[in-house]
């Protein structure tokens, strides 16, 4: 990569990895990811990945953290603004360093290859794969629920359906990037339609004078900074996916235009939809009812839609499936790019020679997601890894500030006002520190140790470049069996 003081690593055609610095190594018979994602698909990836099951099931986390109706609505808006600011910061990085992999290439260039490696380590092994599993478990629950009594579907049924969803989504993404993008557009349209139905229903209820709960305003607003941080965590979890387009920059058509344009259209759209949806919930449900409801949208549907209330679980199922597709679409690109730089086994950077999809990286994400389905309840684990996600978001924002100084003359097709990344960095610091200071728990230490534990593999296999003899034969076998080849890096 331009501006790097460290050698880059490329997988050779025989599957081995070779380092180079100033000398270019010409490698024949290589393939690369194709630019097949346009503006509409880009917007669908951003919007469709963000809108999952959260806005339909449980906006109560924000309400519990803030304590009041008005403050909760402000947090939803604040989360949208923060996500938009973060995405605009990433837009500058993505157009300046037009490489897939999300935060990875930005941390590599702006901070350190070690920090980039640790990001790839925790994201590939835990964050993305477990998130994919949680999304598909939610999908399985809503698909199977109508076929069982009040006790709900057995755990085995939910896990089987979740595994089926994971495999189906992965096969779609392995088969064709265009097909995966089209699936994303379709399911994004369906979930936006569902939210519009809820918003229109809320507008009708307000027109009928149902403003009792909305009129409570700031009553009972909390002043505890840790609870406010928790409210933002819950809100930002619903906005998770604002950075997903940066994972596939190399597959964007005209990224200098479509990356920032997709963000400028997609993020405000999600913010408005979330705000109006929460207002609609509050037209028929009190704070206490929202906090006690296991699925807010379902309760809302029973009170407003009457006989067609069954459409809400269908909408949630469509929403989660679309979010799973978006998550899978982006997740495979992290291990793909990290492998291309020599931070993960080289075969993960191989691309299918006909479909031009990162099959091996997607396969790894699929296997890990299937493993995370086995325990089923991994939400607590994700909660304690959320602070590490914002730790890396903050580090990536800091990387932009470093590169403003380090690469003063670099071409920046899009340049964000400097105040925006500074605000994102300050917010990231707050979101990382506040929960730990106010309510320190041993799980935070476990999560931190896991992140640092990635160095156990970095030191021998990346720093000292330890290679096993069987890896070359394994690499050749993988290329022949999966019809893949090392990817081209410009």
C-alpha positions as CSV (number, residue, x, y, z in Angstrom):
1,X,0.0,0.0,0.0
2,X,1.1,3.5,-0.7
3,X,2.9,5.2,2.2
4,X,3.5,2.1,4.1
5,X,6.9,1.5,5.7
6,X,6.3,-2.2,5.9
7,X,6.6,-4.8,3.2
8,X,3.3,-6.0,1.8
9,X,2.7,-9.7,1.4
10,X,1.1,-11.3,-1.7
11,X,0.2,-14.9,-2.3
12,X,2.0,-16.3,-5.2
13,X,0.6,-18.5,-7.9
14,X,1.9,-21.6,-6.2
15,X,0.2,-20.7,-2.9
16,X,3.3,-19.4,-1.0
17,X,3.7,-15.9,0.3
18,X,6.5,-13.6,-0.7
19,X,7.5,-10.3,0.7
20,X,8.6,-7.3,-1.3
21,X,9.4,-3.7,-0.6
22,X,10.6,-1.4,-3.4
23,X,10.9,-4.2,-6.1
24,X,7.7,-5.2,-7.9
25,X,7.1,-8.9,-8.2
26,X,5.1,-9.8,-11.3
27,X,2.8,-12.7,-10.7
28,X,0.9,-14.3,-13.6
29,X,-2.5,-15.9,-13.7
30,X,-4.1,-13.9,-11.0
31,X,-7.7,-12.8,-10.6
32,X,-9.4,-10.0,-8.7
33,X,-12.7,-9.0,-7.3
34,X,-14.9,-7.3,-10.0
35,X,-16.7,-3.9,-9.7
36,X,-20.3,-5.0,-9.6
37,X,-21.9,-2.9,-6.9
38,X,-23.5,0.4,-8.0
39,X,-25.2,3.3,-6.2
40,X,-28.6,1.5,-5.5
41,X,-26.8,-1.7,-4.3
42,X,-24.5,0.4,-2.2
43,X,-27.4,2.2,-0.5
44,X,-29.2,-1.2,0.0
45,X,-26.1,-2.6,1.7
46,X,-25.9,0.3,4.1
47,X,-29.6,0.5,4.8
48,X,-30.3,-3.2,4.6
49,X,-27.5,-4.2,7.0
50,X,-28.4,-1.6,9.6
51,X,-32.2,-2.4,9.6
52,X,-32.2,-5.8,11.2
53,X,-34.5,-7.2,13.9
54,X,-33.5,-4.6,16.6
55,X,-35.9,-1.8,15.5
56,X,-38.8,-4.3,15.3
57,X,-38.0,-6.3,18.5
58,X,-36.5,-4.2,21.3
59,X,-36.0,-0.4,21.2
60,X,-36.4,-0.7,25.0
61,X,-32.6,-0.6,25.6
62,X,-32.5,3.1,24.7
63,X,-35.6,3.9,26.7
64,X,-34.2,2.0,29.8
65,X,-30.9,3.9,29.6
66,X,-32.4,7.4,29.2
67,X,-35.4,7.0,31.4
68,X,-37.7,9.3,29.4
69,X,-39.6,9.4,26.1
70,X,-38.0,12.6,24.8
71,X,-34.5,11.7,25.8
72,X,-34.8,8.3,24.1
73,X,-35.9,10.0,20.9
74,X,-32.9,12.4,21.2
75,X,-30.6,9.4,21.6
76,X,-32.0,7.7,18.5
77,X,-31.3,10.9,16.6
78,X,-27.8,11.3,18.2
79,X,-26.9,7.7,17.3
80,X,-27.9,8.5,13.7
81,X,-25.8,11.6,13.6
82,X,-22.8,9.8,15.2
83,X,-23.2,7.0,12.7
84,X,-23.4,9.4,9.8
85,X,-20.3,11.3,11.0
86,X,-18.4,8.0,11.4
87,X,-19.5,7.0,7.9
88,X,-18.4,10.3,6.4
89,X,-15.1,9.9,8.1
90,X,-14.8,6.5,6.5
91,X,-15.8,7.9,3.1
92,X,-12.6,10.0,3.1
93,X,-10.5,7.0,4.1
94,X,-12.3,4.8,1.5
95,X,-11.8,7.1,-1.4
96,X,-8.2,7.9,-0.4
97,X,-7.3,4.2,0.2
98,X,-9.7,2.4,-2.2
99,X,-9.2,-1.1,-0.7
100,X,-11.7,-3.5,0.7
101,X,-11.6,-4.7,4.3
102,X,-13.2,-1.8,6.2
103,X,-11.0,-0.5,9.0
104,X,-8.2,-3.0,8.3
105,X,-6.3,-1.0,5.5
106,X,-6.9,2.3,7.2
107,X,-5.4,1.1,10.5
108,X,-2.6,-0.6,8.6
109,X,-1.6,2.7,6.9
110,X,-2.5,5.2,9.6
111,X,-1.6,3.5,12.9
112,X,0.3,0.2,12.6
113,X,0.2,-3.2,10.9
114,X,0.0,-4.7,14.4
115,X,-3.2,-2.8,15.2
116,X,-4.7,-3.7,11.8
117,X,-3.9,-7.4,12.6
118,X,-5.5,-7.2,16.0
119,X,-8.6,-5.7,14.4
120,X,-8.8,-8.5,11.8
121,X,-8.2,-11.0,14.6
122,X,-11.1,-10.0,16.8
123,X,-13.4,-9.1,14.0
124,X,-13.0,-12.3,12.0
125,X,-13.0,-14.7,15.0
126,X,-15.7,-13.1,17.1
127,X,-17.5,-9.9,16.0
128,X,-18.6,-10.5,12.4
129,X,-19.2,-14.3,12.6
130,X,-21.1,-14.2,15.9
131,X,-23.2,-11.2,14.7
132,X,-24.1,-13.3,11.6
133,X,-25.1,-16.1,13.9
134,X,-27.3,-13.9,16.1
135,X,-29.0,-12.4,13.1
136,X,-29.8,-15.9,11.7
137,X,-31.0,-17.1,15.1
138,X,-33.4,-14.2,15.2
139,X,-34.6,-15.1,11.7
140,X,-35.1,-18.7,12.7
141,X,-37.2,-17.7,15.7
142,X,-39.6,-15.5,13.7
143,X,-39.9,-18.1,10.9
144,X,-40.7,-21.0,13.2
145,X,-42.8,-19.2,15.8
146,X,-46.1,-19.3,14.0
147,X,-45.9,-23.1,13.8
148,X,-45.7,-23.7,17.5
149,X,-47.8,-22.9,20.6
150,X,-47.1,-20.2,23.2
151,X,-44.1,-22.1,24.5
152,X,-42.3,-21.3,21.2
153,X,-40.2,-23.4,18.9
154,X,-37.7,-25.9,20.4
155,X,-34.1,-24.8,20.5
156,X,-33.0,-27.5,18.1
157,X,-35.5,-26.3,15.5
158,X,-34.3,-22.7,15.8
159,X,-30.7,-23.8,15.5
160,X,-31.4,-26.0,12.5
161,X,-33.2,-23.1,10.7
162,X,-30.4,-20.7,11.7
163,X,-27.8,-23.0,10.2
164,X,-29.9,-23.4,7.0
165,X,-30.1,-19.6,6.7
166,X,-26.4,-19.2,7.2
167,X,-25.6,-21.8,4.6
168,X,-28.1,-20.4,2.1
169,X,-26.9,-16.8,2.5
170,X,-23.3,-17.9,2.2
171,X,-24.0,-19.9,-1.0
172,X,-25.7,-16.9,-2.6
173,X,-22.6,-14.8,-1.8
174,X,-20.2,-17.4,-3.0
175,X,-22.2,-17.9,-6.2
176,X,-22.4,-14.3,-7.4
177,X,-21.7,-10.8,-6.0
178,X,-24.4,-9.4,-8.3
179,X,-26.9,-11.9,-7.0
180,X,-26.1,-11.1,-3.4
181,X,-26.5,-7.4,-4.2
182,X,-29.9,-8.0,-5.8
183,X,-31.0,-10.0,-2.8
184,X,-29.9,-7.1,-0.6
185,X,-31.9,-4.6,-2.7
186,X,-35.1,-6.8,-2.6
187,X,-35.0,-7.4,1.2
188,X,-34.1,-3.8,1.9
189,X,-37.2,-2.7,0.0
190,X,-39.4,-5.1,2.0
191,X,-38.1,-4.0,5.4
192,X,-38.4,-0.3,4.4
193,X,-42.0,-1.0,3.4
194,X,-42.7,-2.6,6.8
195,X,-41.3,0.4,8.6
196,X,-43.4,2.7,6.4
197,X,-46.5,0.8,7.4
198,X,-45.7,1.2,11.1
199,X,-44.9,4.9,10.5
200,X,-48.2,5.5,8.7
201,X,-50.1,3.6,11.4
202,X,-48.5,5.9,14.0
203,X,-49.4,9.0,12.0
204,X,-53.0,7.8,12.0
205,X,-53.0,7.2,15.7
206,X,-51.6,10.7,16.3
207,X,-54.3,12.1,14.1
208,X,-56.8,10.4,16.3
209,X,-55.3,12.2,19.3
210,X,-53.2,9.3,20.8
211,X,-50.4,11.6,22.2
212,X,-50.7,10.7,25.9
213,X,-47.4,8.8,26.1
214,X,-45.5,11.2,23.8
215,X,-46.5,14.2,25.9
216,X,-44.5,12.8,28.9
217,X,-41.5,14.5,27.4
218,X,-38.3,14.5,29.6
219,X,-40.1,13.1,32.7
220,X,-37.8,10.7,34.6
221,X,-34.7,11.5,32.5
222,X,-31.5,9.9,33.9
223,X,-28.3,11.9,34.6
224,X,-26.1,8.8,35.1
225,X,-23.4,9.0,32.4
226,X,-22.9,5.2,32.4
227,X,-26.6,4.6,31.7
228,X,-26.5,7.2,28.9
229,X,-23.5,5.4,27.4
230,X,-25.5,2.2,27.7
231,X,-28.4,3.8,25.9
232,X,-26.1,4.9,23.1
233,X,-24.7,1.4,22.9
234,X,-28.1,0.0,22.3
235,X,-29.0,2.6,19.8
236,X,-25.7,2.3,17.9
237,X,-26.2,-1.5,17.8
238,X,-29.3,-0.8,15.8
239,X,-27.2,1.4,13.5
240,X,-24.5,-1.2,13.2
241,X,-23.6,-1.6,9.5
242,X,-22.9,2.1,8.8
243,X,-19.4,1.2,7.8
244,X,-20.2,-1.9,5.7
245,X,-19.7,-0.3,2.3
246,X,-16.1,0.2,3.2
247,X,-15.6,-3.5,3.4
248,X,-16.3,-3.9,-0.4
249,X,-14.7,-0.7,-1.8
250,X,-12.8,-2.6,-4.5
251,X,-16.2,-3.9,-5.8
252,X,-17.8,-0.5,-6.0
253,X,-18.5,1.1,-9.3
254,X,-16.9,4.5,-9.3
255,X,-16.2,4.5,-5.5
256,X,-15.1,8.1,-5.4
257,X,-18.6,9.1,-6.1
258,X,-20.8,6.2,-5.0
259,X,-19.2,5.7,-1.6
260,X,-19.9,9.1,-0.1
261,X,-23.2,9.4,-2.1
262,X,-24.5,6.1,-0.7
263,X,-23.6,7.3,2.8
264,X,-25.2,10.7,2.4
265,X,-28.4,9.1,1.2
266,X,-28.5,5.9,3.3
267,X,-27.6,7.1,6.8
268,X,-30.1,10.0,7.1
269,X,-32.8,7.7,5.6
270,X,-32.2,5.1,8.4
271,X,-32.2,7.9,11.1
272,X,-35.5,9.3,9.9
273,X,-37.1,5.8,9.7
274,X,-35.9,4.9,13.2
275,X,-37.1,8.1,14.8
276,X,-40.6,7.9,13.2
277,X,-40.9,4.2,14.0
278,X,-40.2,4.9,17.7
279,X,-42.7,7.7,17.7
280,X,-45.2,5.3,16.2
281,X,-44.6,2.8,19.0
282,X,-45.1,5.5,21.6
283,X,-48.5,6.4,20.2
284,X,-50.0,3.2,21.5
285,X,-47.6,1.9,24.1
286,X,-46.4,3.4,27.4
287,X,-42.8,3.3,28.6
288,X,-43.6,0.5,30.9
289,X,-45.3,-1.5,28.2
290,X,-42.3,-1.1,25.8
291,X,-39.9,-2.1,28.6
292,X,-41.9,-5.3,29.3
293,X,-42.6,-6.3,25.7
294,X,-40.5,-9.0,24.2
295,X,-41.2,-7.8,20.6
296,X,-42.4,-4.2,20.5
297,X,-43.4,-4.2,16.8
298,X,-45.6,-7.4,17.3
299,X,-47.4,-5.7,20.3
300,X,-47.8,-2.6,18.2
301,X,-49.2,-4.7,15.3
302,X,-51.8,-6.4,17.5
303,X,-53.1,-3.1,18.7
304,X,-53.1,-1.2,15.4
305,X,-53.3,-3.6,12.5
306,X,-55.8,-6.1,14.0
307,X,-56.3,-9.1,11.7
308,X,-53.3,-8.3,9.5
309,X,-50.9,-8.1,12.5
310,X,-49.4,-11.5,11.4
311,X,-47.6,-9.5,8.7
312,X,-45.2,-8.0,11.4
313,X,-43.4,-11.3,12.2
314,X,-43.0,-11.9,8.4
315,X,-41.5,-8.4,8.1
316,X,-39.1,-9.2,10.9
317,X,-38.1,-12.4,9.2
318,X,-37.4,-10.6,5.9
319,X,-35.5,-7.9,7.8
320,X,-33.2,-10.3,9.6
321,X,-32.6,-12.4,6.4
322,X,-31.6,-9.2,4.6
323,X,-29.4,-8.1,7.5
324,X,-27.7,-11.5,7.5
325,X,-27.0,-11.2,3.8
326,X,-25.5,-7.8,4.2
327,X,-23.4,-9.0,7.2
328,X,-22.1,-12.0,5.2
329,X,-21.5,-9.8,2.1
330,X,-19.1,-7.6,4.0
331,X,-17.6,-10.0,6.6
332,X,-15.7,-12.2,4.2
333,X,-13.8,-9.2,2.8
334,X,-12.0,-8.6,6.1
335,X,-10.3,-12.0,6.2
336,X,-9.8,-11.7,2.4
337,X,-7.8,-8.5,2.7
338,X,-5.9,-9.5,5.9
339,X,-4.8,-12.7,4.2
340,X,-3.7,-10.7,1.2
341,X,-1.4,-8.7,3.5
342,X,0.0,-11.8,5.1
343,X,-1.8,-11.4,8.4
344,X,-3.9,-14.6,7.9
345,X,-3.3,-17.7,5.9
346,X,-2.8,-16.8,2.2
347,X,-5.5,-19.2,0.9
348,X,-8.2,-16.9,2.5
349,X,-7.3,-14.3,-0.2
350,X,-8.1,-16.7,-3.1
351,X,-10.9,-15.7,-5.5
352,X,-13.0,-18.0,-7.6
353,X,-11.7,-18.0,-11.1
354,X,-15.1,-17.9,-12.7
355,X,-17.5,-16.2,-10.2
356,X,-14.8,-13.7,-8.9
357,X,-16.1,-14.0,-5.3
358,X,-13.8,-14.5,-2.2
359,X,-15.0,-18.0,-1.7
360,X,-12.4,-19.1,0.9
361,X,-12.9,-16.0,3.1
362,X,-16.7,-16.5,3.0
363,X,-16.3,-20.2,3.8
364,X,-14.3,-19.3,7.0
365,X,-17.0,-16.8,8.1
366,X,-19.7,-19.4,7.5
367,X,-17.9,-22.1,9.5
368,X,-17.3,-19.7,12.4
369,X,-21.0,-18.5,12.3
370,X,-22.2,-22.2,12.4
371,X,-20.0,-22.8,15.5
372,X,-21.5,-19.7,17.2
373,X,-25.0,-21.1,16.6
374,X,-24.3,-24.1,18.8
375,X,-24.3,-22.2,22.2
376,X,-27.3,-20.2,20.9
377,X,-27.2,-17.4,23.5
378,X,-24.1,-15.3,22.8
379,X,-25.6,-11.9,23.1
380,X,-23.8,-11.3,26.4
381,X,-20.5,-12.0,24.7
382,X,-21.3,-9.5,22.0
383,X,-22.2,-6.8,24.6
384,X,-18.8,-7.0,26.1
385,X,-17.1,-7.0,22.7
386,X,-19.0,-3.9,21.7
387,X,-16.5,-1.7,23.5
388,X,-13.7,-3.2,21.5
389,X,-15.6,-2.4,18.3
390,X,-15.7,1.3,19.3
391,X,-12.1,1.1,20.4
392,X,-11.2,0.2,16.8
393,X,-13.7,2.8,15.4
394,X,-11.9,5.4,17.4
395,X,-8.5,4.1,16.3
396,X,-9.6,4.3,12.7
397,X,-10.8,7.9,13.1
398,X,-7.4,8.7,14.7
399,X,-5.8,7.1,11.6
400,X,-7.6,9.7,9.4
401,X,-6.2,12.5,11.5
402,X,-2.7,10.9,11.3
403,X,-2.9,10.5,7.6
404,X,-4.0,14.2,7.2
405,X,-0.5,14.9,8.5
406,X,1.4,11.9,7.1
407,X,0.0,12.1,3.6
408,X,-0.6,15.8,3.2
409,X,-0.3,15.7,-0.6
410,X,-2.4,12.5,-1.1
411,X,-5.4,12.8,-3.4
412,X,-8.6,13.0,-1.5
413,X,-11.6,12.7,-3.8
414,X,-13.8,13.3,-0.8
415,X,-12.6,15.3,2.2
416,X,-14.6,15.5,5.4
417,X,-14.6,18.7,7.6
418,X,-11.9,18.1,10.3
419,X,-14.4,18.8,13.1
420,X,-16.4,15.6,12.2
421,X,-13.6,13.0,12.8
422,X,-12.7,14.9,16.0
423,X,-16.2,14.6,17.3
424,X,-16.3,10.9,16.3
425,X,-13.0,10.3,18.1
426,X,-14.2,12.0,21.3
427,X,-17.5,10.0,21.2
428,X,-15.6,6.8,20.7
429,X,-13.4,7.5,23.8
430,X,-16.5,8.2,25.8
431,X,-18.2,5.0,24.7
432,X,-15.2,2.9,25.5
433,X,-14.3,4.4,28.9
434,X,-17.7,5.3,30.4
435,X,-19.1,1.8,30.9
436,X,-15.8,0.5,32.3
437,X,-15.3,3.3,34.7
438,X,-18.9,3.4,35.9
439,X,-19.5,-0.3,36.1
440,X,-16.3,-2.3,35.8
441,X,-16.9,-6.0,35.1
442,X,-14.5,-8.9,34.7
443,X,-15.9,-9.6,31.2
444,X,-14.3,-6.4,29.9
445,X,-10.9,-7.8,31.0
446,X,-11.6,-11.1,29.3
447,X,-12.5,-9.3,26.0
448,X,-9.3,-7.2,26.2
449,X,-7.2,-10.3,26.9
450,X,-8.7,-12.0,23.9
451,X,-7.9,-9.0,21.7
452,X,-4.2,-8.9,22.9
453,X,-4.1,-12.7,22.7
454,X,-4.0,-12.4,18.9
455,X,-0.3,-11.6,19.3
456,X,0.2,-15.3,20.1
457,X,-0.3,-16.0,16.4
458,X,1.1,-12.7,15.1
459,X,4.6,-13.1,16.5
460,X,5.5,-16.5,15.0
461,X,3.5,-16.5,11.8
462,X,3.5,-12.8,10.8
463,X,6.6,-11.2,12.4
464,X,8.9,-14.2,12.2
465,X,7.1,-15.6,9.1
466,X,7.1,-19.2,10.3
467,X,5.8,-21.5,7.5
468,X,5.0,-25.2,7.6
469,X,6.0,-27.4,4.7
470,X,2.5,-28.9,4.3
471,X,1.0,-25.4,3.6
472,X,2.2,-25.4,0.0
473,X,0.6,-28.7,-0.8
474,X,-2.5,-27.6,1.1
475,X,-2.7,-24.4,-1.0
476,X,-2.4,-26.2,-4.3
477,X,-5.1,-28.7,-3.2
478,X,-7.4,-25.8,-2.2
479,X,-6.9,-24.1,-5.5
480,X,-7.8,-27.2,-7.5
481,X,-10.7,-28.3,-5.3
482,X,-12.5,-25.0,-5.0
483,X,-11.4,-23.6,-8.4
484,X,-9.8,-20.5,-6.8
485,X,-6.6,-18.6,-7.4
486,X,-4.5,-15.9,-5.6
487,X,-6.0,-12.4,-6.0
488,X,-4.4,-9.5,-7.7
489,X,-3.4,-6.5,-5.6
490,X,-2.5,-3.2,-7.3
